[in-house]
Amino acid sequence: MSEPDILVAGETLIDFLPNRPGSLREVETFTRRPGGAPANVAVGLATLAETPWFWTRVGDDPFGDDLVETLVGHGLPDEFVERDPETKTTLAFVSHDEHADREFSFYRDGTADTRMEPGTIDDALLERVSWVHLGGVTLASEPSRAATLDLAARASERDCTVSFDPNARPELWDDRAEFERLVGEALGHVDVLKATPDDLAEAGIDGDGADLARAACKRGPHTTLLTLGGEGALAVATEEAPWEGKATHSGYRVEPVDTTGAGDAFTAGAIAALAGGDGLAEALAFANAVAATTTTAEGAMTALPDRERVERVRGGTPDDE
């Protein structure tokens, strides 16, 4: 097996998924599943046969034991899967409405993924990979904030393609302005931004459709991938990008069971496609198919599909321009 060419970094946690729609106050029974946006992306890439390095930090507790076993079971190398003996693993309780859309309540005060240290990934590894993916949740707490920004800066300096998902979670931030400031700082090192309109609104970036994606590109990235839920996705790239300047895809019709992790599945599909040399339109089509397939089963990481399942969902010719 060849050494991974992609590095993903960020939180791994436990999602508690409700047994029925309703608010957390109403739901009494939950099912435990592994999660965390970067962890989902890393496992998604491995499931798509593009196994990355994964840097994360979990507690030295039973939840951490389960997460490490899950990551390794999906074929991820454990060299940068850290255990923190002094604290616990993050928990996230999820609530669903009747459309399978979800909200989160985090138990993350001083937990392991808030304690990632700058410099853990050395420059030698960054010289050997071509792509580094980061998420916004680790920006909410120190020292993981500094670790994330440091990794983004050093990866950019070494000509890695740096991708970033702001993954706005207002419940993690006491000050929206602080989120906006830190996302802006991160975007100065980012090449490919994956976001929702809500993510960008929280980050102080306004607009609609392609205009919103172009506004995001003005903050630093040469490419913005904008996911639009059931309406699919669009992408805009500047002249600095190594692929064409615009693409859209209307998505695939499926019966959603759980949308948790669909955005992360999209990110994994997009990275796999773009890092593999596909153009922007093909990458959107593939990423949308990965995301759509994921929503047909419960959980985030546990629902991530392999390429065979994705191709079954794709079926006909995708819409693009």
NUPADO-494340 format. One record per residue (C-alpha): residue number from 0; residue in one letter; z, x negated, y negated. Coordinates in steps of 0.05 Angstrom, whole numbers, plus 5000, padded with zeros to 4 digits. Layout:
BEGIN
NUM a Z X Y .
...
END
This chain:
BEGIN
0 m 5000 5000 5000 .
1 s 4980 4972 4932 .
2 e 5030 4965 4876 .
3 p 5034 5026 4829 .
4 d 4992 5023 4766 .
5 i 5031 5078 4730 .
6 l 5104 5079 4707 .
7 v 5142 5143 4693 .
8 a 5211 5141 4660 .
9 g 5263 5193 4645 .
10 e 5313 5243 4672 .
11 t 5323 5270 4742 .
12 l 5369 5329 4749 .
13 i 5388 5391 4789 .
14 d 5357 5458 4770 .
15 f 5395 5521 4790 .
16 l 5343 5576 4797 .
17 p 5364 5649 4792 .
18 n 5353 5698 4850 .
19 r 5326 5751 4802 .
20 p 5303 5759 4729 .
21 g 5355 5767 4675 .
22 s 5401 5728 4629 .
23 l 5450 5676 4655 .
24 r 5505 5726 4640 .
25 e 5474 5776 4688 .
26 v 5452 5732 4746 .
27 e 5504 5715 4799 .
28 t 5465 5676 4852 .
29 f 5424 5613 4843 .
30 t 5385 5566 4888 .
31 r 5391 5491 4878 .
32 r 5327 5450 4868 .
33 p 5311 5379 4845 .
34 g 5281 5375 4775 .
35 g 5275 5339 4709 .
36 a 5208 5335 4673 .
37 p 5193 5261 4685 .
38 a 5217 5267 4757 .
39 n 5170 5325 4767 .
40 v 5113 5285 4738 .
41 a 5129 5225 4782 .
42 v 5133 5267 4845 .
43 g 5071 5305 4823 .
44 l 5032 5240 4818 .
45 a 5057 5218 4886 .
46 t 5037 5284 4917 .
47 l 4968 5275 4887 .
48 a 4964 5206 4920 .
49 e 4976 5168 4855 .
50 t 5046 5142 4869 .
51 p 5079 5112 4806 .
52 w 5139 5070 4792 .
53 f 5196 5115 4769 .
54 w 5254 5093 4726 .
55 t 5311 5143 4725 .
56 r 5387 5145 4729 .
57 v 5430 5194 4768 .
58 g 5504 5200 4782 .
59 d 5540 5169 4841 .
60 d 5556 5239 4867 .
61 p 5530 5287 4920 .
62 f 5476 5314 4872 .
63 g 5454 5243 4859 .
64 d 5452 5228 4933 .
65 d 5406 5288 4944 .
66 l 5360 5269 4886 .
67 v 5351 5198 4909 .
68 e 5336 5222 4980 .
69 t 5285 5271 4951 .
70 l 5250 5219 4908 .
71 v 5246 5168 4964 .
72 g 5224 5223 5012 .
73 h 5164 5236 4966 .
74 g 5145 5163 4972 .
75 l 5170 5138 4905 .
76 p 5194 5066 4904 .
77 d 5270 5062 4892 .
78 e 5270 4996 4854 .
79 f 5284 5031 4787 .
80 v 5322 5092 4812 .
81 e 5391 5075 4786 .
82 r 5459 5102 4806 .
83 d 5514 5108 4753 .
84 p 5583 5100 4784 .
85 e 5619 5124 4722 .
86 t 5590 5193 4710 .
87 k 5556 5254 4741 .
88 t 5485 5280 4749 .
89 t 5457 5329 4698 .
90 l 5453 5403 4718 .
91 a 5407 5456 4688 .
92 f 5415 5530 4699 .
93 v 5350 5569 4692 .
94 s 5339 5642 4673 .
95 h 5274 5681 4681 .
96 d 5246 5742 4646 .
97 e 5200 5793 4680 .
98 h 5139 5748 4666 .
99 a 5170 5688 4702 .
100 d 5180 5651 4635 .
101 r 5245 5613 4633 .
102 e 5302 5587 4591 .
103 f 5350 5530 4606 .
104 s 5425 5518 4598 .
105 f 5442 5444 4607 .
106 y 5506 5411 4631 .
107 r 5490 5342 4604 .
108 d 5547 5313 4564 .
109 g 5551 5239 4580 .
110 t 5515 5247 4647 .
111 a 5476 5192 4681 .
112 d 5408 5204 4650 .
113 t 5438 5197 4580 .
114 r 5458 5126 4598 .
115 m 5392 5090 4611 .
116 e 5394 5021 4581 .
117 p 5340 4986 4539 .
118 g 5307 4928 4574 .
119 t 5316 4954 4645 .
120 i 5240 4952 4653 .
121 d 5220 4881 4637 .
122 d 5156 4858 4603 .
123 a 5129 4830 4668 .
124 l 5124 4900 4699 .
125 l 5091 4927 4636 .
126 e 5038 4872 4643 .
127 r 5022 4898 4712 .
128 v 5015 4973 4698 .
129 s 4961 5008 4657 .
130 w 4997 5074 4641 .
131 v 5068 5092 4620 .
132 h 5092 5164 4614 .
133 l 5155 5185 4577 .
134 g 5190 5251 4559 .
135 g 5229 5277 4500 .
136 v 5295 5298 4533 .
137 t 5320 5226 4537 .
138 l 5313 5222 4461 .
139 a 5371 5270 4454 .
140 s 5426 5221 4472 .
141 e 5443 5147 4465 .
142 p 5432 5097 4497 .
143 s 5374 5132 4532 .
144 r 5343 5146 4463 .
145 a 5339 5072 4447 .
146 a 5315 5057 4518 .
147 t 5258 5108 4512 .
148 l 5235 5083 4444 .
149 d 5240 5011 4465 .
150 l 5198 5023 4527 .
151 a 5146 5061 4488 .
152 a 5140 5005 4437 .
153 r 5135 4949 4487 .
154 a 5086 4987 4531 .
155 s 5041 4999 4470 .
156 e 5044 4926 4451 .
157 r 5019 4908 4520 .
158 d 4960 4956 4515 .
159 c 4986 5005 4566 .
160 t 4963 5076 4556 .
161 v 5027 5111 4534 .
162 s 5033 5186 4546 .
163 f 5089 5230 4520 .
164 d 5114 5301 4529 .
165 p 5163 5322 4474 .
166 n 5191 5376 4520 .
167 a 5229 5410 4464 .
168 r 5296 5437 4487 .
169 p 5332 5462 4424 .
170 e 5397 5472 4462 .
171 l 5402 5396 4469 .
172 w 5397 5383 4394 .
173 d 5449 5397 4341 .
174 d 5397 5382 4287 .
175 r 5324 5402 4291 .
176 a 5307 5351 4237 .
177 e 5333 5296 4282 .
178 f 5286 5319 4338 .
179 e 5228 5320 4289 .
180 r 5245 5250 4264 .
181 l 5251 5220 4333 .
182 v 5188 5252 4361 .
183 g 5152 5226 4300 .
184 e 5178 5156 4314 .
185 a 5157 5161 4387 .
186 l 5087 5185 4369 .
187 g 5075 5120 4332 .
188 h 5071 5087 4400 .
189 v 5036 5142 4438 .
190 d 4963 5146 4460 .
191 v 4962 5213 4497 .
192 l 5007 5270 4476 .
193 k 5017 5330 4522 .
194 a 5052 5388 4487 .
195 t 5057 5463 4478 .
196 p 5050 5497 4410 .
197 d 5125 5510 4412 .
198 d 5139 5435 4424 .
199 l 5097 5417 4363 .
200 a 5128 5471 4320 .
201 e 5197 5442 4336 .
202 a 5170 5374 4317 .
203 g 5146 5399 4250 .
204 i 5071 5399 4267 .
205 d 5035 5462 4245 .
206 g 4968 5492 4260 .
207 d 4932 5534 4312 .
208 g 4889 5515 4371 .
209 a 4845 5455 4361 .
210 d 4870 5447 4289 .
211 l 4941 5440 4316 .
212 a 4918 5387 4366 .
213 r 4882 5350 4310 .
214 a 4944 5353 4266 .
215 a 4984 5322 4324 .
216 c 4932 5266 4331 .
217 k 4944 5248 4258 .
218 r 5016 5228 4277 .
219 g 4991 5171 4322 .
220 p 4961 5193 4389 .
221 h 4886 5187 4399 .
222 t 4888 5247 4447 .
223 t 4928 5312 4447 .
224 l 4929 5357 4508 .
225 l 4954 5426 4486 .
226 t 4976 5473 4541 .
227 l 4970 5548 4527 .
228 g 5004 5582 4585 .
229 g 4961 5634 4618 .
230 e 4904 5619 4569 .
231 g 4893 5549 4597 .
232 a 4891 5487 4555 .
233 l 4851 5449 4503 .
234 a 4845 5376 4485 .
235 v 4824 5338 4423 .
236 a 4810 5263 4420 .
237 t 4795 5218 4362 .
238 e 4742 5164 4360 .
239 e 4794 5114 4385 .
240 a 4799 5150 4452 .
241 p 4760 5124 4513 .
242 w 4735 5195 4530 .
243 e 4697 5251 4494 .
244 g 4726 5285 4433 .
245 k 4740 5357 4453 .
246 a 4748 5401 4515 .
247 t 4776 5469 4533 .
248 h 4792 5504 4598 .
249 s 4813 5576 4607 .
250 g 4856 5564 4668 .
251 y 4857 5597 4737 .
252 r 4880 5666 4757 .
253 v 4940 5664 4804 .
254 e 5001 5708 4817 .
255 p 5059 5669 4786 .
256 v 5125 5666 4823 .
257 d 5160 5614 4780 .
258 t 5132 5576 4720 .
259 t 5187 5523 4722 .
260 g 5153 5455 4723 .
261 a 5082 5481 4710 .
262 g 5076 5438 4648 .
263 d 5100 5377 4687 .
264 a 5049 5392 4741 .
265 f 4995 5396 4687 .
266 t 5018 5328 4661 .
267 a 5015 5297 4730 .
268 g 4945 5325 4741 .
269 a 4921 5301 4673 .
270 i 4948 5230 4682 .
271 a 4919 5225 4753 .
272 a 4851 5247 4727 .
273 l 4848 5206 4663 .
274 a 4878 5144 4694 .
275 g 4828 5151 4750 .
276 g 4769 5150 4701 .
277 d 4753 5224 4694 .
278 g 4729 5251 4627 .
279 l 4769 5299 4584 .
280 a 4737 5363 4609 .
281 e 4745 5346 4682 .
282 a 4817 5324 4670 .
283 l 4834 5391 4637 .
284 a 4803 5429 4695 .
285 f 4841 5389 4747 .
286 a 4907 5391 4708 .
287 n 4902 5466 4699 .
288 a 4890 5475 4774 .
289 v 4951 5433 4790 .
290 a 4994 5474 4742 .
291 a 4967 5541 4768 .
292 t 4980 5521 4840 .
293 t 5051 5501 4824 .
294 t 5068 5570 4795 .
295 t 5053 5604 4862 .
296 a 5118 5577 4893 .
297 e 5190 5572 4871 .
298 g 5220 5510 4840 .
299 a 5190 5453 4801 .
300 m 5187 5391 4845 .
301 t 5187 5432 4909 .
302 a 5125 5470 4888 .
303 l 5081 5411 4869 .
304 p 5015 5413 4907 .
305 d 4972 5361 4941 .
306 r 4898 5353 4925 .
307 e 4876 5399 4981 .
308 r 4916 5458 4954 .
309 v 4892 5443 4883 .
310 e 4819 5444 4905 .
311 r 4829 5511 4939 .
312 v 4853 5540 4874 .
313 r 4797 5510 4834 .
314 g 4743 5546 4872 .
315 g 4687 5560 4823 .
316 t 4660 5521 4764 .
317 p 4712 5510 4709 .
318 d 4702 5531 4637 .
319 d 4696 5472 4590 .
320 e 4660 5449 4528 .
END
